[in-house]
Amino acid sequence: MSKICQITGKKAMIGCNVSHSKRRTKRHFDVNLFTKKFYYVEQDCWISLSISASGLRVINKIGLDAALNQAVTKGYCDWKSIKVIG
């Protein structure tokens, strides 16, 4: 599974480590990503999402159903990629 948030679409960025002598080397800025289970009331089932911390804030703010619909319309995930637990 790739390191992309299913709600916000955030993924790893590439930047530079800058030393004291201003020498630059490439590095990765990874996303604060974790898997979390949610109870999806509209479908009466549990789902598992790979989300970032900011994605969790979006779900708390607008609700799970609205966040999933927004993510599908923006193309961050599709309904097939959402894992249904039971």
VMD Tcl script that builds the backbone (N, CA, C; Angstrom):
set m [mol new atoms 258]
animate dup $m
set s [atomselect $m all]
$s set {name element resname resid chain x y z} {
  {N N MET 1 A 0.835 -1.173 0.000}
  {CA C MET 1 A 0.000 0.000 0.000}
  {C C MET 1 A 0.885 1.243 0.000}
  {N N SER 2 A 0.544 2.178 -0.836}
  {CA C SER 2 A 1.364 3.374 -0.933}
  {C C SER 2 A 1.076 4.325 0.228}
  {N N LYS 3 A 1.997 5.238 0.454}
  {CA C LYS 3 A 1.888 6.178 1.569}
  {C C LYS 3 A 1.137 7.427 1.135}
  {N N ILE 4 A -0.172 7.252 0.878}
  {CA C ILE 4 A -1.033 8.354 0.462}
  {C C ILE 4 A -2.280 8.336 1.326}
  {N N CYS 5 A -2.678 9.494 1.823}
  {CA C CYS 5 A -3.887 9.611 2.637}
  {C C CYS 5 A -5.112 9.434 1.739}
  {N N GLN 6 A -6.072 8.621 2.173}
  {CA C GLN 6 A -7.265 8.364 1.378}
  {C C GLN 6 A -8.294 9.482 1.490}
  {N N ILE 7 A -8.134 10.388 2.423}
  {CA C ILE 7 A -9.088 11.480 2.591}
  {C C ILE 7 A -8.566 12.776 1.986}
  {N N THR 8 A -7.325 13.142 2.279}
  {CA C THR 8 A -6.796 14.422 1.805}
  {C C THR 8 A -5.897 14.284 0.581}
  {N N GLY 9 A -5.435 13.092 0.265}
  {CA C GLY 9 A -4.554 12.891 -0.880}
  {C C GLY 9 A -3.118 13.292 -0.626}
  {N N LYS 10 A -2.755 13.543 0.626}
  {CA C LYS 10 A -1.381 13.926 0.941}
  {C C LYS 10 A -0.439 12.762 0.688}
  {N N LYS 11 A 0.758 13.066 0.178}
  {CA C LYS 11 A 1.776 12.044 -0.019}
  {C C LYS 11 A 3.144 12.629 0.303}
  {N N ALA 12 A 4.155 11.777 0.285}
  {CA C ALA 12 A 5.494 12.193 0.688}
  {C C ALA 12 A 6.031 13.269 -0.257}
  {N N MET 13 A 6.758 14.220 0.336}
  {CA C MET 13 A 7.399 15.279 -0.438}
  {C C MET 13 A 8.904 15.065 -0.420}
  {N N ILE 14 A 9.591 15.652 -1.389}
  {CA C ILE 14 A 11.050 15.561 -1.460}
  {C C ILE 14 A 11.624 16.945 -1.233}
  {N N GLY 15 A 12.633 17.003 -0.371}
  {CA C GLY 15 A 13.288 18.272 -0.084}
  {C C GLY 15 A 14.761 18.056 0.098}
  {N N CYS 16 A 15.397 18.948 0.823}
  {CA C CYS 16 A 16.845 18.886 1.001}
  {C C CYS 16 A 17.210 18.976 2.476}
  {N N ASN 17 A 18.201 18.192 2.867}
  {CA C ASN 17 A 18.900 18.424 4.120}
  {C C ASN 17 A 19.940 19.499 3.842}
  {N N VAL 18 A 20.014 20.501 4.671}
  {CA C VAL 18 A 20.986 21.571 4.470}
  {C C VAL 18 A 21.939 21.559 5.660}
  {N N SER 19 A 23.203 21.313 5.383}
  {CA C SER 19 A 24.191 21.265 6.450}
  {C C SER 19 A 24.650 22.674 6.820}
  {N N HIS 20 A 25.539 22.748 7.792}
  {CA C HIS 20 A 26.054 24.042 8.234}
  {C C HIS 20 A 26.826 24.746 7.113}
  {N N SER 21 A 27.475 23.952 6.253}
  {CA C SER 21 A 28.218 24.539 5.132}
  {C C SER 21 A 27.334 24.771 3.905}
  {N N LYS 22 A 26.031 24.667 4.084}
  {CA C LYS 22 A 25.012 24.892 3.048}
  {C C LYS 22 A 25.041 23.836 1.940}
  {N N ARG 23 A 25.637 22.669 2.223}
  {CA C ARG 23 A 25.619 21.573 1.249}
  {C C ARG 23 A 24.245 20.911 1.321}
  {N N ARG 24 A 23.657 20.633 0.159}
  {CA C ARG 24 A 22.301 20.102 0.113}
  {C C ARG 24 A 22.302 18.646 -0.358}
  {N N THR 25 A 21.568 17.799 0.360}
  {CA C THR 25 A 21.360 16.415 -0.034}
  {C C THR 25 A 19.864 16.132 0.015}
  {N N LYS 26 A 19.397 15.229 -0.848}
  {CA C LYS 26 A 17.970 14.928 -0.941}
  {C C LYS 26 A 17.480 14.165 0.282}
  {N N ARG 27 A 16.227 14.420 0.655}
  {CA C ARG 27 A 15.572 13.695 1.732}
  {C C ARG 27 A 14.074 13.647 1.474}
  {N N HIS 28 A 13.367 12.810 2.220}
  {CA C HIS 28 A 11.921 12.665 2.089}
  {C C HIS 28 A 11.235 13.214 3.333}
  {N N PHE 29 A 10.130 13.906 3.119}
  {CA C PHE 29 A 9.255 14.325 4.197}
  {C C PHE 29 A 8.030 13.421 4.130}
  {N N ASP 30 A 7.955 12.418 5.009}
  {CA C ASP 30 A 6.856 11.472 4.982}
  {C C ASP 30 A 5.614 12.055 5.648}
  {N N VAL 31 A 4.473 11.467 5.301}
  {CA C VAL 31 A 3.190 11.894 5.839}
  {C C VAL 31 A 2.952 11.190 7.174}
  {N N ASN 32 A 2.289 11.857 8.099}
  {CA C ASN 32 A 1.900 11.246 9.367}
  {C C ASN 32 A 0.698 10.349 9.105}
  {N N LEU 33 A 0.969 9.121 8.651}
  {CA C LEU 33 A -0.057 8.229 8.130}
  {C C LEU 33 A -0.262 7.041 9.062}
  {N N PHE 34 A -1.517 6.664 9.267}
  {CA C PHE 34 A -1.837 5.492 10.080}
  {C C PHE 34 A -3.152 4.917 9.591}
  {N N THR 35 A -3.411 3.654 9.942}
  {CA C THR 35 A -4.675 3.022 9.581}
  {C C THR 35 A -5.615 3.117 10.772}
  {N N LYS 36 A -6.874 3.401 10.474}
  {CA C LYS 36 A -7.862 3.583 11.533}
  {C C LYS 36 A -9.183 2.978 11.086}
  {N N LYS 37 A -9.895 2.377 12.036}
  {CA C LYS 37 A -11.206 1.810 11.764}
  {C C LYS 37 A -12.288 2.828 12.115}
  {N N PHE 38 A -13.301 2.906 11.256}
  {CA C PHE 38 A -14.441 3.789 11.477}
  {C C PHE 38 A -15.719 2.984 11.297}
  {N N TYR 39 A -16.755 3.359 12.043}
  {CA C TYR 39 A -18.072 2.775 11.833}
  {C C TYR 39 A -18.830 3.666 10.860}
  {N N TYR 40 A -19.148 3.102 9.689}
  {CA C TYR 40 A -19.825 3.846 8.625}
  {C C TYR 40 A -21.330 3.620 8.789}
  {N N VAL 41 A -22.020 4.600 9.369}
  {CA C VAL 41 A -23.422 4.460 9.752}
  {C C VAL 41 A -24.308 4.275 8.527}
  {N N GLU 42 A -24.031 4.967 7.432}
  {CA C GLU 42 A -24.885 4.918 6.255}
  {C C GLU 42 A -24.910 3.522 5.629}
  {N N GLN 43 A -23.805 2.783 5.711}
  {CA C GLN 43 A -23.755 1.425 5.159}
  {C C GLN 43 A -23.854 0.356 6.249}
  {N N ASP 44 A -23.890 0.739 7.516}
  {CA C ASP 44 A -23.993 -0.153 8.666}
  {C C ASP 44 A -22.860 -1.186 8.675}
  {N N CYS 45 A -21.595 -0.678 8.567}
  {CA C CYS 45 A -20.440 -1.571 8.568}
  {C C CYS 45 A -19.220 -0.822 9.088}
  {N N TRP 46 A -18.184 -1.578 9.400}
  {CA C TRP 46 A -16.896 -1.013 9.797}
  {C C TRP 46 A -16.006 -0.934 8.569}
  {N N ILE 47 A -15.272 0.179 8.429}
  {CA C ILE 47 A -14.319 0.323 7.326}
  {C C ILE 47 A -12.957 0.691 7.908}
  {N N SER 48 A -11.919 0.378 7.164}
  {CA C SER 48 A -10.554 0.705 7.561}
  {C C SER 48 A -9.979 1.668 6.532}
  {N N LEU 49 A -9.453 2.783 7.007}
  {CA C LEU 49 A -8.888 3.800 6.127}
  {C C LEU 49 A -7.434 4.059 6.484}
  {N N SER 50 A -6.634 4.364 5.495}
  {CA C SER 50 A -5.263 4.806 5.692}
  {C C SER 50 A -5.280 6.332 5.588}
  {N N ILE 51 A -5.224 7.007 6.737}
  {CA C ILE 51 A -5.417 8.456 6.748}
  {C C ILE 51 A -4.283 9.142 7.489}
  {N N SER 52 A -4.122 10.414 7.204}
  {CA C SER 52 A -3.148 11.240 7.911}
  {C C SER 52 A -3.840 11.923 9.085}
  {N N ALA 53 A -3.057 12.613 9.886}
  {CA C ALA 53 A -3.611 13.328 11.036}
  {C C ALA 53 A -4.538 14.448 10.577}
  {N N SER 54 A -4.198 15.113 9.481}
  {CA C SER 54 A -5.080 16.163 8.982}
  {C C SER 54 A -6.350 15.577 8.375}
  {N N GLY 55 A -6.269 14.360 7.833}
  {CA C GLY 55 A -7.464 13.676 7.342}
  {C C GLY 55 A -8.410 13.329 8.463}
  {N N LEU 56 A -7.864 12.973 9.616}
  {CA C LEU 56 A -8.688 12.702 10.786}
  {C C LEU 56 A -9.394 13.966 11.269}
  {N N ARG 57 A -8.727 15.097 11.182}
  {CA C ARG 57 A -9.349 16.366 11.546}
  {C C ARG 57 A -10.489 16.714 10.587}
  {N N VAL 58 A -10.315 16.404 9.293}
  {CA C VAL 58 A -11.374 16.653 8.309}
  {C C VAL 58 A -12.596 15.799 8.629}
  {N N ILE 59 A -12.370 14.525 8.984}
  {CA C ILE 59 A -13.484 13.636 9.328}
  {C C ILE 59 A -14.198 14.138 10.581}
  {N N ASN 60 A -13.453 14.605 11.568}
  {CA C ASN 60 A -14.080 15.137 12.776}
  {C C ASN 60 A -14.862 16.411 12.502}
  {N N LYS 61 A -14.429 17.172 11.507}
  {CA C LYS 61 A -15.070 18.452 11.221}
  {C C LYS 61 A -16.348 18.290 10.395}
  {N N ILE 62 A -16.286 17.530 9.284}
  {CA C ILE 62 A -17.440 17.463 8.376}
  {C C ILE 62 A -18.162 16.125 8.403}
  {N N GLY 63 A -17.614 15.125 9.086}
  {CA C GLY 63 A -18.264 13.822 9.168}
  {C C GLY 63 A -17.654 12.841 8.189}
  {N N LEU 64 A -17.840 11.557 8.486}
  {CA C LEU 64 A -17.229 10.502 7.681}
  {C C LEU 64 A -17.830 10.405 6.292}
  {N N ASP 65 A -19.158 10.458 6.175}
  {CA C ASP 65 A -19.807 10.316 4.874}
  {C C ASP 65 A -19.449 11.471 3.949}
  {N N ALA 66 A -19.468 12.698 4.464}
  {CA C ALA 66 A -19.133 13.861 3.638}
  {C C ALA 66 A -17.658 13.839 3.235}
  {N N ALA 67 A -16.785 13.396 4.142}
  {CA C ALA 67 A -15.354 13.333 3.827}
  {C C ALA 67 A -15.070 12.280 2.759}
  {N N LEU 68 A -15.738 11.124 2.849}
  {CA C LEU 68 A -15.553 10.086 1.833}
  {C C LEU 68 A -16.084 10.524 0.476}
  {N N ASN 69 A -17.250 11.158 0.456}
  {CA C ASN 69 A -17.799 11.644 -0.812}
  {C C ASN 69 A -16.903 12.712 -1.431}
  {N N GLN 70 A -16.347 13.585 -0.602}
  {CA C GLN 70 A -15.442 14.624 -1.091}
  {C C GLN 70 A -14.155 14.008 -1.643}
  {N N ALA 71 A -13.635 12.981 -0.970}
  {CA C ALA 71 A -12.402 12.333 -1.425}
  {C C ALA 71 A -12.613 11.590 -2.735}
  {N N VAL 72 A -13.782 10.981 -2.906}
  {CA C VAL 72 A -14.062 10.249 -4.150}
  {C C VAL 72 A -14.235 11.221 -5.308}
  {N N THR 73 A -14.909 12.351 -5.093}
  {CA C THR 73 A -15.096 13.312 -6.181}
  {C C THR 73 A -13.781 13.975 -6.580}
  {N N LYS 74 A -12.863 14.177 -5.607}
  {CA C LYS 74 A -11.568 14.765 -5.935}
  {C C LYS 74 A -10.589 13.742 -6.498}
  {N N GLY 75 A -10.918 12.448 -6.397}
  {CA C GLY 75 A -10.076 11.418 -6.983}
  {C C GLY 75 A -8.988 10.885 -6.067}
  {N N TYR 76 A -9.071 11.143 -4.769}
  {CA C TYR 76 A -8.057 10.657 -3.839}
  {C C TYR 76 A -8.218 9.175 -3.556}
  {N N CYS 77 A -9.433 8.666 -3.604}
  {CA C CYS 77 A -9.693 7.237 -3.438}
  {C C CYS 77 A -10.968 6.913 -4.211}
  {N N ASP 78 A -11.238 5.637 -4.371}
  {CA C ASP 78 A -12.507 5.211 -4.961}
  {C C ASP 78 A -13.173 4.239 -4.001}
  {N N TRP 79 A -14.419 3.913 -4.268}
  {CA C TRP 79 A -15.175 3.083 -3.338}
  {C C TRP 79 A -14.610 1.667 -3.261}
  {N N LYS 80 A -13.909 1.220 -4.320}
  {CA C LYS 80 A -13.319 -0.123 -4.303}
  {C C LYS 80 A -12.105 -0.213 -3.379}
  {N N SER 81 A -11.394 0.893 -3.203}
  {CA C SER 81 A -10.178 0.871 -2.375}
  {C C SER 81 A -10.471 0.980 -0.888}
  {N N ILE 82 A -11.716 1.284 -0.504}
  {CA C ILE 82 A -12.084 1.370 0.898}
  {C C ILE 82 A -12.331 -0.046 1.411}
  {N N LYS 83 A -11.570 -0.424 2.417}
  {CA C LYS 83 A -11.613 -1.789 2.933}
  {C C LYS 83 A -12.742 -1.933 3.950}
  {N N VAL 84 A -13.710 -2.830 3.640}
  {CA C VAL 84 A -14.821 -3.104 4.532}
  {C C VAL 84 A -14.433 -4.239 5.446}
  {N N ILE 85 A -14.557 -4.017 6.761}
  {CA C ILE 85 A -14.143 -5.032 7.734}
  {C C ILE 85 A -15.297 -5.974 8.051}
  {N N GLY 86 A -16.470 -5.439 8.283}
  {CA C GLY 86 A -17.554 -6.353 8.612}
  {C C GLY 86 A -18.884 -5.689 8.733}
}
mol reanalyze $m
mol bondsrecalc $m
mol representation Tube
mol addrep $m
